[in-house]
Amino acid sequence: MSEAALIERIAARGDGVTGDGRHVAGGVPGDRVRDDGIIIPGPNRADPVCRHFGKCGGCQLQHVAEPALADFVRDRVVGGLEGQDVPYGDVRPAKLSPPQSRRRAALTALRMGKQVAVGFNAAQSNQIVDIRMCPLLLPELFALIGPVRELLVTIAQPRRPVKVKLQMLDQGVELILEGVKAEGLDAAMALQDFAGAHNLARFAIDQGEGLEILWQPEPPTMRFADILVEVPPFAFLQATAAGQAALVDAVAEAIGDAGAVADLFAGVGTFALSVQAGRKVYAAEGARDAIVALTGAANRARALVATEHRDLFRRPLVPAELNRFGAIILDPPRAGAEEQVKQLAVSSVPAIAYVSCNPASFARDAKMLVEGGYALDWVQPVGQFRWSTHVELAARFTRRA
């Protein structure tokens, strides 16, 4: 038998990869794999902490020890840049969010008779893994899964999936159920009793005709720096507090002391409000409910934040608008910001802070910026989706003289 091949890295989907390009499910750098597929464990393996690991699609990398997991997150960023031949400066060590820190999740529930399964989908499957433990979620979120399971016995339609959305806000947990039937006064009262008993910040359901808020003792908020935002239902927020802090810190470093900043794809103000003190900020966002929330928060705080409801895919800022700012913050969705980046590449903006949740689209956009005369100074990888192949980052580009 030939010598067992060394697994050198983890591929984007979580497989181990040998030096000759062989993909090995469950392989970890430092393992060796025999010709018959048997893995000889190496020094970078860890014992999975969840009994559902291997079936549940929520995690792919619980078998990877912490140092190798951080290396994977960093290597995903480096691999994307090198794949596009983008010259880069420092790619920093990855910052990983700790276990039990995930503060938002979208689960699926399915009622079969008097039994209800609630959880993530199985890997590469529509089957629901009925989770009885979860080392990802905040304990406050996981504590609700059992009570939600019992509630859905009465209001979930048999064999019809229900979307269960959980998010931690300042006042407590927000719960949204989509695809349920709760008809009549008794059902409505029972749902309100459920919300009160579990101290929910907000409880809303969608029975097929749009979202209906059943319980909201006070407007639920999220704080950015010293400003409170009244967030709309299941507003997009960073997945963990630690991940948000890492990204905000990187953005603040990237924009430096710029006196006027534009935050593009601003959402409800994660970055605009976090960096607004002492400077003027323009914030643009295409989602109407998000920009309304940001506008209200800025007005109440009398912050120097001007907002605009603007579709940046169809109507990106052009150089004449961009050049008014000392720095740009860019935080697009997974597809990236190709049209906006084309305009930035021919602008004279001194600095760009780019936040991305997709190393591939980031590398594509980075290539355009570098070809347009920017230098990629550094990248901060962030692994806030712990044990997942999902990678985020923040980076600084500066205009070359």
TORKOL-4160 file (C-alpha; in steps of 0.2 Angstrom, whole numbers, padded with zeros to 4 digits, m for minus):
401
<pt num="1" X="0000" Y="0000" Z="0000"/>
<pt num="2" X="0007" Y="0017" Z="m0005"/>
<pt num="3" X="0010" Y="0030" Z="0009"/>
<pt num="4" X="m0006" Y="0039" Z="0015"/>
<pt num="5" X="m0008" Y="0056" Z="0008"/>
<pt num="6" X="m0008" Y="0072" Z="0019"/>
<pt num="7" X="m0023" Y="0083" Z="0019"/>
<pt num="8" X="m0016" Y="0101" Z="0018"/>
<pt num="9" X="m0032" Y="0112" Z="0018"/>
<pt num="10" X="m0050" Y="0113" Z="0019"/>
<pt num="11" X="m0060" Y="0117" Z="0003"/>
<pt num="12" X="m0074" Y="0130" Z="0002"/>
<pt num="13" X="m0088" Y="0117" Z="0006"/>
<pt num="14" X="m0079" Y="0109" Z="0020"/>
<pt num="15" X="m0070" Y="0094" Z="0013"/>
<pt num="16" X="m0052" Y="0091" Z="0017"/>
<pt num="17" X="m0040" Y="0092" Z="0001"/>
<pt num="18" X="m0024" Y="0083" Z="m0001"/>
<pt num="19" X="m0009" Y="0090" Z="m0010"/>
<pt num="20" X="m0014" Y="0081" Z="m0027"/>
<pt num="21" X="m0031" Y="0089" Z="m0026"/>
<pt num="22" X="m0041" Y="0074" Z="m0019"/>
<pt num="23" X="m0056" Y="0079" Z="m0009"/>
<pt num="24" X="m0060" Y="0070" Z="0007"/>
<pt num="25" X="m0076" Y="0072" Z="0017"/>
<pt num="26" X="m0072" Y="0075" Z="0035"/>
<pt num="27" X="m0054" Y="0078" Z="0032"/>
<pt num="28" X="m0044" Y="0090" Z="0042"/>
<pt num="29" X="m0027" Y="0098" Z="0038"/>
<pt num="30" X="m0014" Y="0086" Z="0046"/>
<pt num="31" X="m0024" Y="0071" Z="0044"/>
<pt num="32" X="m0018" Y="0057" Z="0032"/>
<pt num="33" X="m0030" Y="0047" Z="0020"/>
<pt num="34" X="m0026" Y="0030" Z="0014"/>
<pt num="35" X="m0030" Y="0024" Z="m0003"/>
<pt num="36" X="m0045" Y="0015" Z="0003"/>
<pt num="37" X="m0052" Y="0031" Z="0010"/>
<pt num="38" X="m0048" Y="0028" Z="0028"/>
<pt num="39" X="m0043" Y="0044" Z="0038"/>
<pt num="40" X="m0028" Y="0043" Z="0050"/>
<pt num="41" X="m0032" Y="0057" Z="0062"/>
<pt num="42" X="m0019" Y="0071" Z="0064"/>
<pt num="43" X="m0016" Y="0085" Z="0077"/>
<pt num="44" X="m0030" Y="0097" Z="0071"/>
<pt num="45" X="m0045" Y="0086" Z="0074"/>
<pt num="46" X="m0058" Y="0090" Z="0088"/>
<pt num="47" X="m0072" Y="0080" Z="0096"/>
<pt num="48" X="m0089" Y="0088" Z="0089"/>
<pt num="49" X="m0098" Y="0096" Z="0103"/>
<pt num="50" X="m0116" Y="0093" Z="0097"/>
<pt num="51" X="m0124" Y="0076" Z="0095"/>
<pt num="52" X="m0133" Y="0082" Z="0079"/>
<pt num="53" X="m0116" Y="0085" Z="0070"/>
<pt num="54" X="m0114" Y="0076" Z="0054"/>
<pt num="55" X="m0133" Y="0076" Z="0051"/>
<pt num="56" X="m0138" Y="0094" Z="0055"/>
<pt num="57" X="m0134" Y="0107" Z="0041"/>
<pt num="58" X="m0131" Y="0121" Z="0053"/>
<pt num="59" X="m0112" Y="0116" Z="0056"/>
<pt num="60" X="m0100" Y="0108" Z="0044"/>
<pt num="61" X="m0083" Y="0110" Z="0054"/>
<pt num="62" X="m0086" Y="0105" Z="0072"/>
<pt num="63" X="m0072" Y="0091" Z="0069"/>
<pt num="64" X="m0059" Y="0105" Z="0066"/>
<pt num="65" X="m0049" Y="0111" Z="0081"/>
<pt num="66" X="m0049" Y="0130" Z="0084"/>
<pt num="67" X="m0032" Y="0135" Z="0076"/>
<pt num="68" X="m0036" Y="0125" Z="0060"/>
<pt num="69" X="m0054" Y="0133" Z="0060"/>
<pt num="70" X="m0046" Y="0151" Z="0061"/>
<pt num="71" X="m0034" Y="0146" Z="0047"/>
<pt num="72" X="m0048" Y="0140" Z="0036"/>
<pt num="73" X="m0057" Y="0157" Z="0038"/>
<pt num="74" X="m0042" Y="0166" Z="0034"/>
<pt num="75" X="m0037" Y="0154" Z="0019"/>
<pt num="76" X="m0054" Y="0157" Z="0011"/>
<pt num="77" X="m0051" Y="0175" Z="0010"/>
<pt num="78" X="m0033" Y="0173" Z="0003"/>
<pt num="79" X="m0039" Y="0159" Z="m0009"/>
<pt num="80" X="m0052" Y="0171" Z="m0016"/>
<pt num="81" X="m0040" Y="0185" Z="m0019"/>
<pt num="82" X="m0027" Y="0174" Z="m0027"/>
<pt num="83" X="m0040" Y="0166" Z="m0038"/>
<pt num="84" X="m0043" Y="0183" Z="m0045"/>
<pt num="85" X="m0024" Y="0188" Z="m0045"/>
<pt num="86" X="m0027" Y="0203" Z="m0033"/>
<pt num="87" X="m0012" Y="0209" Z="m0025"/>
<pt num="88" X="m0015" Y="0212" Z="m0006"/>
<pt num="89" X="m0006" Y="0218" Z="0009"/>
<pt num="90" X="m0009" Y="0210" Z="0026"/>
<pt num="91" X="m0023" Y="0197" Z="0028"/>
<pt num="92" X="m0024" Y="0196" Z="0047"/>
<pt num="93" X="m0028" Y="0181" Z="0058"/>
<pt num="94" X="m0047" Y="0177" Z="0059"/>
<pt num="95" X="m0058" Y="0183" Z="0073"/>
<pt num="96" X="m0070" Y="0169" Z="0078"/>
<pt num="97" X="m0086" Y="0171" Z="0087"/>
<pt num="98" X="m0087" Y="0160" Z="0103"/>
<pt num="99" X="m0100" Y="0146" Z="0105"/>
<pt num="100" X="m0117" Y="0150" Z="0110"/>
<pt num="101" X="m0116" Y="0167" Z="0103"/>
<pt num="102" X="m0128" Y="0166" Z="0088"/>
<pt num="103" X="m0141" Y="0179" Z="0091"/>
<pt num="104" X="m0152" Y="0176" Z="0075"/>
<pt num="105" X="m0158" Y="0161" Z="0067"/>
<pt num="106" X="m0171" Y="0155" Z="0054"/>
<pt num="107" X="m0176" Y="0137" Z="0058"/>
<pt num="108" X="m0190" Y="0126" Z="0050"/>
<pt num="109" X="m0203" Y="0117" Z="0059"/>
<pt num="110" X="m0214" Y="0102" Z="0052"/>
<pt num="111" X="m0229" Y="0094" Z="0061"/>
<pt num="112" X="m0232" Y="0076" Z="0058"/>
<pt num="113" X="m0247" Y="0071" Z="0068"/>
<pt num="114" X="m0245" Y="0076" Z="0086"/>
<pt num="115" X="m0226" Y="0077" Z="0084"/>
<pt num="116" X="m0217" Y="0093" Z="0078"/>
<pt num="117" X="m0199" Y="0094" Z="0073"/>
<pt num="118" X="m0190" Y="0111" Z="0074"/>
<pt num="119" X="m0172" Y="0114" Z="0068"/>
<pt num="120" X="m0160" Y="0117" Z="0054"/>
<pt num="121" X="m0161" Y="0107" Z="0038"/>
<pt num="122" X="m0150" Y="0091" Z="0036"/>
<pt num="123" X="m0135" Y="0094" Z="0025"/>
<pt num="124" X="m0139" Y="0095" Z="0007"/>
<pt num="125" X="m0157" Y="0090" Z="0011"/>
<pt num="126" X="m0174" Y="0097" Z="0015"/>
<pt num="127" X="m0176" Y="0085" Z="0029"/>
<pt num="128" X="m0178" Y="0094" Z="0046"/>
<pt num="129" X="m0166" Y="0089" Z="0060"/>
<pt num="130" X="m0176" Y="0091" Z="0076"/>
<pt num="131" X="m0163" Y="0099" Z="0087"/>
<pt num="132" X="m0162" Y="0094" Z="0106"/>
<pt num="133" X="m0146" Y="0104" Z="0108"/>
<pt num="134" X="m0137" Y="0118" Z="0099"/>
<pt num="135" X="m0120" Y="0125" Z="0104"/>
<pt num="136" X="m0122" Y="0139" Z="0091"/>
<pt num="137" X="m0137" Y="0148" Z="0098"/>
<pt num="138" X="m0138" Y="0160" Z="0112"/>
<pt num="139" X="m0146" Y="0150" Z="0127"/>
<pt num="140" X="m0160" Y="0162" Z="0127"/>
<pt num="141" X="m0164" Y="0158" Z="0109"/>
<pt num="142" X="m0162" Y="0139" Z="0111"/>
<pt num="143" X="m0173" Y="0140" Z="0127"/>
<pt num="144" X="m0188" Y="0145" Z="0116"/>
<pt num="145" X="m0187" Y="0130" Z="0104"/>
<pt num="146" X="m0196" Y="0118" Z="0116"/>
<pt num="147" X="m0210" Y="0129" Z="0120"/>
<pt num="148" X="m0212" Y="0134" Z="0101"/>
<pt num="149" X="m0212" Y="0115" Z="0097"/>
<pt num="150" X="m0227" Y="0113" Z="0109"/>
<pt num="151" X="m0236" Y="0128" Z="0103"/>
<pt num="152" X="m0235" Y="0122" Z="0085"/>
<pt num="153" X="m0244" Y="0106" Z="0089"/>
<pt num="154" X="m0260" Y="0117" Z="0089"/>
<pt num="155" X="m0257" Y="0130" Z="0076"/>
<pt num="156" X="m0246" Y="0122" Z="0063"/>
<pt num="157" X="m0254" Y="0113" Z="0048"/>
<pt num="158" X="m0250" Y="0095" Z="0046"/>
<pt num="159" X="m0235" Y="0092" Z="0034"/>
<pt num="160" X="m0234" Y="0111" Z="0030"/>
<pt num="161" X="m0217" Y="0118" Z="0034"/>
<pt num="162" X="m0217" Y="0133" Z="0046"/>
<pt num="163" X="m0203" Y="0146" Z="0046"/>
<pt num="164" X="m0197" Y="0150" Z="0064"/>
<pt num="165" X="m0187" Y="0166" Z="0065"/>
<pt num="166" X="m0178" Y="0170" Z="0081"/>
<pt num="167" X="m0168" Y="0186" Z="0085"/>
<pt num="168" X="m0161" Y="0193" Z="0101"/>
<pt num="169" X="m0165" Y="0212" Z="0103"/>
<pt num="170" X="m0162" Y="0224" Z="0117"/>
<pt num="171" X="m0179" Y="0220" Z="0125"/>
<pt num="172" X="m0177" Y="0201" Z="0123"/>
<pt num="173" X="m0181" Y="0188" Z="0110"/>
<pt num="174" X="m0191" Y="0192" Z="0094"/>
<pt num="175" X="m0201" Y="0177" Z="0087"/>
<pt num="176" X="m0209" Y="0176" Z="0070"/>
<pt num="177" X="m0219" Y="0161" Z="0064"/>
<pt num="178" X="m0223" Y="0160" Z="0045"/>
<pt num="179" X="m0235" Y="0148" Z="0038"/>
<pt num="180" X="m0247" Y="0145" Z="0053"/>
<pt num="181" X="m0265" Y="0146" Z="0056"/>
<pt num="182" X="m0272" Y="0154" Z="0072"/>
<pt num="183" X="m0290" Y="0158" Z="0069"/>
<pt num="184" X="m0302" Y="0165" Z="0081"/>
<pt num="185" X="m0302" Y="0175" Z="0097"/>
<pt num="186" X="m0296" Y="0160" Z="0108"/>
<pt num="187" X="m0281" Y="0157" Z="0097"/>
<pt num="188" X="m0276" Y="0175" Z="0097"/>
<pt num="189" X="m0277" Y="0176" Z="0116"/>
<pt num="190" X="m0267" Y="0160" Z="0118"/>
<pt num="191" X="m0253" Y="0167" Z="0107"/>
<pt num="192" X="m0253" Y="0183" Z="0117"/>
<pt num="193" X="m0252" Y="0173" Z="0133"/>
<pt num="194" X="m0237" Y="0163" Z="0126"/>
<pt num="195" X="m0228" Y="0179" Z="0122"/>
<pt num="196" X="m0231" Y="0186" Z="0139"/>
<pt num="197" X="m0226" Y="0170" Z="0148"/>
<pt num="198" X="m0209" Y="0170" Z="0138"/>
<pt num="199" X="m0206" Y="0188" Z="0140"/>
<pt num="200" X="m0204" Y="0191" Z="0121"/>
<pt num="201" X="m0199" Y="0207" Z="0114"/>
<pt num="202" X="m0210" Y="0205" Z="0099"/>
<pt num="203" X="m0221" Y="0190" Z="0092"/>
<pt num="204" X="m0228" Y="0191" Z="0075"/>
<pt num="205" X="m0236" Y="0178" Z="0063"/>
<pt num="206" X="m0239" Y="0176" Z="0045"/>
<pt num="207" X="m0254" Y="0166" Z="0041"/>
<pt num="208" X="m0252" Y="0169" Z="0022"/>
<pt num="209" X="m0258" Y="0187" Z="0021"/>
<pt num="210" X="m0243" Y="0196" Z="0027"/>
<pt num="211" X="m0235" Y="0198" Z="0044"/>
<pt num="212" X="m0246" Y="0202" Z="0059"/>
<pt num="213" X="m0238" Y="0208" Z="0075"/>
<pt num="214" X="m0247" Y="0200" Z="0090"/>
<pt num="215" X="m0236" Y="0206" Z="0104"/>
<pt num="216" X="m0225" Y="0221" Z="0106"/>
<pt num="217" X="m0225" Y="0229" Z="0123"/>
<pt num="218" X="m0213" Y="0243" Z="0117"/>
<pt num="219" X="m0204" Y="0246" Z="0101"/>
<pt num="220" X="m0190" Y="0233" Z="0100"/>
<pt num="221" X="m0173" Y="0241" Z="0098"/>
<pt num="222" X="m0155" Y="0238" Z="0094"/>
<pt num="223" X="m0141" Y="0249" Z="0100"/>
<pt num="224" X="m0127" Y="0255" Z="0089"/>
<pt num="225" X="m0114" Y="0265" Z="0099"/>
<pt num="226" X="m0125" Y="0277" Z="0109"/>
<pt num="227" X="m0140" Y="0277" Z="0097"/>
<pt num="228" X="m0156" Y="0266" Z="0098"/>
<pt num="229" X="m0164" Y="0260" Z="0082"/>
<pt num="230" X="m0182" Y="0254" Z="0082"/>
<pt num="231" X="m0179" Y="0239" Z="0071"/>
<pt num="232" X="m0192" Y="0232" Z="0060"/>
<pt num="233" X="m0197" Y="0213" Z="0061"/>
<pt num="234" X="m0182" Y="0202" Z="0059"/>
<pt num="235" X="m0172" Y="0216" Z="0052"/>
<pt num="236" X="m0155" Y="0211" Z="0046"/>
<pt num="237" X="m0142" Y="0212" Z="0060"/>
<pt num="238" X="m0125" Y="0204" Z="0062"/>
<pt num="239" X="m0126" Y="0186" Z="0068"/>
<pt num="240" X="m0116" Y="0188" Z="0084"/>
<pt num="241" X="m0111" Y="0203" Z="0095"/>
<pt num="242" X="m0093" Y="0198" Z="0094"/>
<pt num="243" X="m0094" Y="0197" Z="0075"/>
<pt num="244" X="m0102" Y="0214" Z="0074"/>
<pt num="245" X="m0089" Y="0222" Z="0086"/>
<pt num="246" X="m0075" Y="0215" Z="0075"/>
<pt num="247" X="m0082" Y="0222" Z="0059"/>
<pt num="248" X="m0086" Y="0239" Z="0067"/>
<pt num="249" X="m0069" Y="0240" Z="0074"/>
<pt num="250" X="m0061" Y="0236" Z="0057"/>
<pt num="251" X="m0072" Y="0249" Z="0048"/>
<pt num="252" X="m0068" Y="0262" Z="0060"/>
<pt num="253" X="m0049" Y="0259" Z="0057"/>
<pt num="254" X="m0052" Y="0259" Z="0038"/>
<pt num="255" X="m0060" Y="0276" Z="0037"/>
<pt num="256" X="m0048" Y="0284" Z="0050"/>
<pt num="257" X="m0052" Y="0302" Z="0054"/>
<pt num="258" X="m0062" Y="0306" Z="0038"/>
<pt num="259" X="m0074" Y="0320" Z="0041"/>
<pt num="260" X="m0087" Y="0315" Z="0029"/>
<pt num="261" X="m0092" Y="0297" Z="0026"/>
<pt num="262" X="m0104" Y="0288" Z="0015"/>
<pt num="263" X="m0112" Y="0271" Z="0021"/>
<pt num="264" X="m0118" Y="0262" Z="0006"/>
<pt num="265" X="m0130" Y="0247" Z="0009"/>
<pt num="266" X="m0132" Y="0254" Z="0026"/>
<pt num="267" X="m0146" Y="0243" Z="0033"/>
<pt num="268" X="m0153" Y="0249" Z="0049"/>
<pt num="269" X="m0137" Y="0258" Z="0053"/>
<pt num="270" X="m0124" Y="0246" Z="0060"/>
<pt num="271" X="m0110" Y="0255" Z="0053"/>
<pt num="272" X="m0117" Y="0273" Z="0050"/>
<pt num="273" X="m0122" Y="0275" Z="0068"/>
<pt num="274" X="m0107" Y="0266" Z="0075"/>
<pt num="275" X="m0095" Y="0278" Z="0067"/>
<pt num="276" X="m0105" Y="0294" Z="0066"/>
<pt num="277" X="m0098" Y="0303" Z="0081"/>
<pt num="278" X="m0088" Y="0318" Z="0076"/>
<pt num="279" X="m0092" Y="0317" Z="0057"/>
<pt num="280" X="m0105" Y="0319" Z="0044"/>
<pt num="281" X="m0112" Y="0303" Z="0037"/>
<pt num="282" X="m0123" Y="0299" Z="0022"/>
<pt num="283" X="m0132" Y="0283" Z="0022"/>
<pt num="284" X="m0140" Y="0274" Z="0007"/>
<pt num="285" X="m0151" Y="0258" Z="0008"/>
<pt num="286" X="m0163" Y="0250" Z="m0004"/>
<pt num="287" X="m0174" Y="0242" Z="0009"/>
<pt num="288" X="m0188" Y="0254" Z="0014"/>
<pt num="289" X="m0191" Y="0248" Z="0031"/>
<pt num="290" X="m0173" Y="0248" Z="0036"/>
<pt num="291" X="m0169" Y="0266" Z="0030"/>
<pt num="292" X="m0185" Y="0272" Z="0038"/>
<pt num="293" X="m0179" Y="0264" Z="0055"/>
<pt num="294" X="m0161" Y="0272" Z="0052"/>
<pt num="295" X="m0169" Y="0289" Z="0048"/>
<pt num="296" X="m0180" Y="0289" Z="0064"/>
<pt num="297" X="m0165" Y="0284" Z="0075"/>
<pt num="298" X="m0154" Y="0297" Z="0068"/>
<pt num="299" X="m0167" Y="0311" Z="0069"/>
<pt num="300" X="m0171" Y="0306" Z="0087"/>
<pt num="301" X="m0152" Y="0307" Z="0092"/>
<pt num="302" X="m0150" Y="0323" Z="0082"/>
<pt num="303" X="m0135" Y="0314" Z="0073"/>
<pt num="304" X="m0127" Y="0321" Z="0058"/>
<pt num="305" X="m0133" Y="0307" Z="0047"/>
<pt num="306" X="m0142" Y="0311" Z="0031"/>
<pt num="307" X="m0152" Y="0296" Z="0024"/>
<pt num="308" X="m0158" Y="0291" Z="0006"/>
<pt num="309" X="m0169" Y="0277" Z="0001"/>
<pt num="310" X="m0159" Y="0272" Z="m0015"/>
<pt num="311" X="m0157" Y="0256" Z="m0025"/>
<pt num="312" X="m0138" Y="0255" Z="m0027"/>
<pt num="313" X="m0139" Y="0241" Z="m0039"/>
<pt num="314" X="m0149" Y="0251" Z="m0052"/>
<pt num="315" X="m0143" Y="0268" Z="m0046"/>
<pt num="316" X="m0126" Y="0268" Z="m0039"/>
<pt num="317" X="m0117" Y="0284" Z="m0033"/>
<pt num="318" X="m0107" Y="0291" Z="m0047"/>
<pt num="319" X="m0090" Y="0299" Z="m0045"/>
<pt num="320" X="m0097" Y="0317" Z="m0044"/>
<pt num="321" X="m0106" Y="0311" Z="m0029"/>
<pt num="322" X="m0093" Y="0299" Z="m0022"/>
<pt num="323" X="m0079" Y="0312" Z="m0022"/>
<pt num="324" X="m0087" Y="0323" Z="m0009"/>
<pt num="325" X="m0083" Y="0310" Z="0004"/>
<pt num="326" X="m0066" Y="0306" Z="0013"/>
<pt num="327" X="m0071" Y="0288" Z="0015"/>
<pt num="328" X="m0084" Y="0275" Z="0009"/>
<pt num="329" X="m0091" Y="0261" Z="0019"/>
<pt num="330" X="m0098" Y="0247" Z="0007"/>
<pt num="331" X="m0108" Y="0232" Z="0015"/>
<pt num="332" X="m0117" Y="0224" Z="0000"/>
<pt num="333" X="m0126" Y="0207" Z="0001"/>
<pt num="334" X="m0118" Y="0191" Z="m0005"/>
<pt num="335" X="m0119" Y="0195" Z="m0023"/>
<pt num="336" X="m0107" Y="0210" Z="m0020"/>
<pt num="337" X="m0108" Y="0228" Z="m0027"/>
<pt num="338" X="m0102" Y="0226" Z="m0045"/>
<pt num="339" X="m0111" Y="0242" Z="m0052"/>
<pt num="340" X="m0106" Y="0253" Z="m0037"/>
<pt num="341" X="m0088" Y="0247" Z="m0037"/>
<pt num="342" X="m0087" Y="0251" Z="m0056"/>
<pt num="343" X="m0091" Y="0269" Z="m0051"/>
<pt num="344" X="m0079" Y="0269" Z="m0036"/>
<pt num="345" X="m0065" Y="0262" Z="m0047"/>
<pt num="346" X="m0065" Y="0278" Z="m0057"/>
<pt num="347" X="m0068" Y="0290" Z="m0042"/>
<pt num="348" X="m0055" Y="0299" Z="m0031"/>
<pt num="349" X="m0061" Y="0293" Z="m0014"/>
<pt num="350" X="m0046" Y="0292" Z="m0003"/>
<pt num="351" X="m0052" Y="0276" Z="0007"/>
<pt num="352" X="m0064" Y="0262" Z="0006"/>
<pt num="353" X="m0070" Y="0251" Z="0020"/>
<pt num="354" X="m0077" Y="0235" Z="0011"/>
<pt num="355" X="m0087" Y="0223" Z="0022"/>
<pt num="356" X="m0092" Y="0207" Z="0014"/>
<pt num="357" X="m0100" Y="0190" Z="0018"/>
<pt num="358" X="m0094" Y="0182" Z="0002"/>
<pt num="359" X="m0075" Y="0180" Z="m0002"/>
<pt num="360" X="m0078" Y="0176" Z="m0020"/>
<pt num="361" X="m0089" Y="0192" Z="m0024"/>
<pt num="362" X="m0077" Y="0202" Z="m0013"/>
<pt num="363" X="m0062" Y="0196" Z="m0023"/>
<pt num="364" X="m0071" Y="0200" Z="m0040"/>
<pt num="365" X="m0075" Y="0218" Z="m0034"/>
<pt num="366" X="m0057" Y="0220" Z="m0026"/>
<pt num="367" X="m0050" Y="0216" Z="m0043"/>
<pt num="368" X="m0060" Y="0230" Z="m0051"/>
<pt num="369" X="m0054" Y="0242" Z="m0037"/>
<pt num="370" X="m0036" Y="0238" Z="m0039"/>
<pt num="371" X="m0037" Y="0239" Z="m0058"/>
<pt num="372" X="m0044" Y="0256" Z="m0055"/>
<pt num="373" X="m0029" Y="0262" Z="m0045"/>
<pt num="374" X="m0033" Y="0257" Z="m0027"/>
<pt num="375" X="m0022" Y="0247" Z="m0016"/>
<pt num="376" X="m0029" Y="0233" Z="m0004"/>
<pt num="377" X="m0020" Y="0237" Z="0012"/>
<pt num="378" X="m0027" Y="0224" Z="0023"/>
<pt num="379" X="m0041" Y="0212" Z="0026"/>
<pt num="380" X="m0048" Y="0206" Z="0043"/>
<pt num="381" X="m0057" Y="0189" Z="0041"/>
<pt num="382" X="m0071" Y="0186" Z="0053"/>
<pt num="383" X="m0079" Y="0169" Z="0057"/>
<pt num="384" X="m0095" Y="0174" Z="0066"/>
<pt num="385" X="m0104" Y="0159" Z="0059"/>
<pt num="386" X="m0094" Y="0147" Z="0069"/>
<pt num="387" X="m0091" Y="0129" Z="0063"/>
<pt num="388" X="m0098" Y="0135" Z="0046"/>
<pt num="389" X="m0090" Y="0137" Z="0029"/>
<pt num="390" X="m0098" Y="0155" Z="0029"/>
<pt num="391" X="m0084" Y="0168" Z="0030"/>
<pt num="392" X="m0085" Y="0187" Z="0032"/>
<pt num="393" X="m0072" Y="0200" Z="0031"/>
<pt num="394" X="m0068" Y="0219" Z="0032"/>
<pt num="395" X="m0055" Y="0227" Z="0021"/>
<pt num="396" X="m0047" Y="0244" Z="0018"/>
<pt num="397" X="m0043" Y="0250" Z="0001"/>
<pt num="398" X="m0034" Y="0267" Z="m0002"/>
<pt num="399" X="m0031" Y="0277" Z="m0018"/>
<pt num="400" X="m0014" Y="0276" Z="m0024"/>
<pt num="401" X="m0005" Y="0293" Z="m0028"/>
